[in-house]
């Protein structure tokens, strides 16, 4: 088993933006993720990677998240997150801070990181 080095930055929308996570909508919140091996070599095909994202800290009244889409390659990936849907109810983003725990597995290799993002009203 080898270590994967995972780094991430989250981006939510600003006032007046559309099509991106903002308080009151369920549009995607975008994470930009870098995944390299322990020598700094970018990982390859995203089909060989398994991404998981958990939100242990959410804004007051906020919900967990689901991965809507993962795309990219060559060590550079985008993960689109949406508020979870539970029993047919699509939750929305709440204003405030979110902390995401991101884990990546490639065969026996694995890595993880934390990412904090703020969703604005």
C-alpha positions as YAML, in Angstrom:
chain: A
units: angstrom
residues:
- id: 1
  name: UNK
  ca: [0.00, 0.00, 0.00]
- id: 2
  name: UNK
  ca: [1.27, 3.47, -0.92]
- id: 3
  name: UNK
  ca: [0.17, 6.92, 0.12]
- id: 4
  name: UNK
  ca: [-1.72, 9.20, -2.25]
- id: 5
  name: UNK
  ca: [-1.28, 12.92, -1.67]
- id: 6
  name: UNK
  ca: [-4.67, 14.64, -1.90]
- id: 7
  name: UNK
  ca: [-5.22, 18.40, -1.88]
- id: 8
  name: UNK
  ca: [-8.51, 20.22, -2.47]
- id: 9
  name: UNK
  ca: [-10.08, 23.66, -2.76]
- id: 10
  name: UNK
  ca: [-13.83, 24.26, -2.70]
- id: 11
  name: UNK
  ca: [-15.71, 26.97, -4.58]
- id: 12
  name: UNK
  ca: [-19.24, 28.15, -3.96]
- id: 13
  name: UNK
  ca: [-21.01, 31.01, -5.74]
- id: 14
  name: UNK
  ca: [-20.89, 34.68, -4.95]
- id: 15
  name: UNK
  ca: [-23.83, 37.04, -4.72]
- id: 16
  name: UNK
  ca: [-25.57, 37.24, -8.09]
- id: 17
  name: UNK
  ca: [-24.02, 34.07, -9.51]
- id: 18
  name: UNK
  ca: [-26.14, 31.27, -10.91]
- id: 19
  name: UNK
  ca: [-25.58, 27.58, -11.61]
- id: 20
  name: UNK
  ca: [-23.30, 27.19, -8.61]
- id: 21
  name: UNK
  ca: [-23.92, 26.49, -4.91]
- id: 22
  name: UNK
  ca: [-25.51, 29.38, -3.03]
- id: 23
  name: UNK
  ca: [-27.73, 29.48, 0.01]
- id: 24
  name: UNK
  ca: [-31.22, 28.29, -0.88]
- id: 25
  name: UNK
  ca: [-30.35, 26.32, -4.00]
- id: 26
  name: UNK
  ca: [-29.11, 22.79, -4.65]
- id: 27
  name: UNK
  ca: [-26.74, 23.64, -7.51]
- id: 28
  name: UNK
  ca: [-23.28, 22.01, -7.48]
- id: 29
  name: UNK
  ca: [-20.50, 23.07, -5.17]
- id: 30
  name: UNK
  ca: [-17.24, 22.52, -7.01]
- id: 31
  name: UNK
  ca: [-14.17, 20.92, -5.46]
- id: 32
  name: UNK
  ca: [-10.91, 21.05, -7.38]
- id: 33
  name: UNK
  ca: [-8.78, 18.11, -6.26]
- id: 34
  name: UNK
  ca: [-5.14, 17.23, -6.92]
- id: 35
  name: UNK
  ca: [-4.10, 13.58, -6.49]
- id: 36
  name: UNK
  ca: [-0.45, 12.51, -6.76]
- id: 37
  name: UNK
  ca: [1.58, 9.57, -5.55]
- id: 38
  name: UNK
  ca: [4.12, 9.96, -2.74]
- id: 39
  name: UNK
  ca: [6.75, 11.04, -5.30]
- id: 40
  name: UNK
  ca: [4.54, 13.82, -6.66]
- id: 41
  name: UNK
  ca: [3.62, 11.99, -9.87]
- id: 42
  name: UNK
  ca: [0.02, 12.79, -10.91]
- id: 43
  name: UNK
  ca: [-2.43, 9.90, -10.90]
- id: 44
  name: UNK
  ca: [-3.86, 8.73, -14.21]
- id: 45
  name: UNK
  ca: [-7.30, 7.72, -15.35]
- id: 46
  name: UNK
  ca: [-10.16, 8.77, -13.02]
- id: 47
  name: UNK
  ca: [-11.78, 5.37, -13.63]
- id: 48
  name: UNK
  ca: [-9.03, 3.83, -11.44]
- id: 49
  name: UNK
  ca: [-9.84, 6.14, -8.52]
- id: 50
  name: UNK
  ca: [-12.64, 5.93, -5.98]
- id: 51
  name: UNK
  ca: [-13.58, 9.27, -4.42]
- id: 52
  name: UNK
  ca: [-15.68, 9.67, -1.30]
- id: 53
  name: UNK
  ca: [-16.72, 12.91, 0.33]
- id: 54
  name: UNK
  ca: [-18.28, 13.37, 3.75]
- id: 55
  name: UNK
  ca: [-19.38, 16.63, 5.38]
- id: 56
  name: UNK
  ca: [-18.72, 16.25, 9.13]
- id: 57
  name: UNK
  ca: [-19.36, 19.99, 9.64]
- id: 58
  name: UNK
  ca: [-22.14, 21.80, 7.80]
- id: 59
  name: UNK
  ca: [-23.70, 25.25, 8.12]
- id: 60
  name: UNK
  ca: [-26.51, 25.55, 10.65]
- id: 61
  name: UNK
  ca: [-29.51, 23.64, 9.29]
- id: 62
  name: UNK
  ca: [-27.42, 22.23, 6.44]
- id: 63
  name: UNK
  ca: [-27.46, 18.68, 5.13]
- id: 64
  name: UNK
  ca: [-24.85, 16.15, 4.11]
- id: 65
  name: UNK
  ca: [-23.62, 15.95, 0.53]
- id: 66
  name: UNK
  ca: [-23.68, 13.57, -2.41]
- id: 67
  name: UNK
  ca: [-21.19, 13.39, -5.26]
- id: 68
  name: UNK
  ca: [-23.03, 14.39, -8.44]
- id: 69
  name: UNK
  ca: [-20.08, 14.07, -10.83]
- id: 70
  name: UNK
  ca: [-16.32, 13.43, -10.94]
- id: 71
  name: UNK
  ca: [-14.29, 14.28, -14.01]
- id: 72
  name: UNK
  ca: [-10.74, 15.11, -15.01]
- id: 73
  name: UNK
  ca: [-7.53, 13.13, -15.21]
- id: 74
  name: UNK
  ca: [-3.77, 13.36, -14.95]
- id: 75
  name: UNK
  ca: [-3.95, 14.17, -11.25]
- id: 76
  name: UNK
  ca: [-6.43, 17.06, -11.66]
- id: 77
  name: UNK
  ca: [-10.05, 16.33, -10.85]
- id: 78
  name: UNK
  ca: [-13.30, 18.18, -10.32]
- id: 79
  name: UNK
  ca: [-15.89, 16.85, -7.92]
- id: 80
  name: UNK
  ca: [-19.37, 18.35, -8.04]
- id: 81
  name: UNK
  ca: [-21.21, 18.09, -4.73]
- id: 82
  name: UNK
  ca: [-24.91, 18.62, -4.13]
- id: 83
  name: UNK
  ca: [-26.89, 18.60, -0.89]
- id: 84
  name: UNK
  ca: [-28.15, 15.12, -0.16]
- id: 85
  name: UNK
  ca: [-31.58, 13.90, -1.18]
- id: 86
  name: UNK
  ca: [-33.41, 11.97, 1.53]
- id: 87
  name: UNK
  ca: [-36.76, 10.21, 1.11]
- id: 88
  name: UNK
  ca: [-37.50, 12.23, -2.01]
- id: 89
  name: UNK
  ca: [-36.58, 15.60, -0.49]
- id: 90
  name: UNK
  ca: [-33.77, 17.51, -2.20]
- id: 91
  name: UNK
  ca: [-32.08, 19.60, 0.46]
- id: 92
  name: UNK
  ca: [-30.57, 23.02, -0.27]
- id: 93
  name: UNK
  ca: [-27.35, 24.75, 0.71]
- id: 94
  name: UNK
  ca: [-27.48, 26.84, 3.88]
- id: 95
  name: UNK
  ca: [-25.28, 29.92, 4.36]
- id: 96
  name: UNK
  ca: [-22.12, 29.29, 6.36]
- id: 97
  name: UNK
  ca: [-19.07, 27.07, 6.56]
- id: 98
  name: UNK
  ca: [-18.78, 23.48, 5.38]
- id: 99
  name: UNK
  ca: [-15.86, 21.15, 6.06]
- id: 100
  name: UNK
  ca: [-15.45, 18.24, 3.67]
- id: 101
  name: UNK
  ca: [-13.46, 15.08, 4.33]
- id: 102
  name: UNK
  ca: [-12.22, 13.79, 0.97]
- id: 103
  name: UNK
  ca: [-10.79, 10.28, 0.61]
- id: 104
  name: UNK
  ca: [-9.29, 8.76, -2.53]
- id: 105
  name: UNK
  ca: [-8.50, 5.07, -3.11]
- id: 106
  name: UNK
  ca: [-6.62, 3.53, -6.04]
- id: 107
  name: UNK
  ca: [-6.28, -0.23, -5.57]
- id: 108
  name: UNK
  ca: [-4.33, -0.59, -2.31]
- id: 109
  name: UNK
  ca: [-3.20, 3.09, -2.39]
- id: 110
  name: UNK
  ca: [-5.10, 5.71, -0.45]
- id: 111
  name: UNK
  ca: [-5.03, 9.32, 0.70]
- id: 112
  name: UNK
  ca: [-7.25, 11.89, 2.33]
- id: 113
  name: UNK
  ca: [-7.58, 15.59, 3.07]
- id: 114
  name: UNK
  ca: [-9.92, 18.20, 4.54]
- id: 115
  name: UNK
  ca: [-11.37, 21.15, 2.65]
- id: 116
  name: UNK
  ca: [-13.31, 24.12, 4.09]
- id: 117
  name: UNK
  ca: [-15.70, 26.15, 1.93]
- id: 118
  name: UNK
  ca: [-18.18, 28.90, 2.71]
- id: 119
  name: UNK
  ca: [-21.60, 29.12, 1.08]
- id: 120
  name: UNK
  ca: [-22.84, 32.70, 0.87]
- id: 121
  name: UNK
  ca: [-26.40, 33.97, 1.12]
...
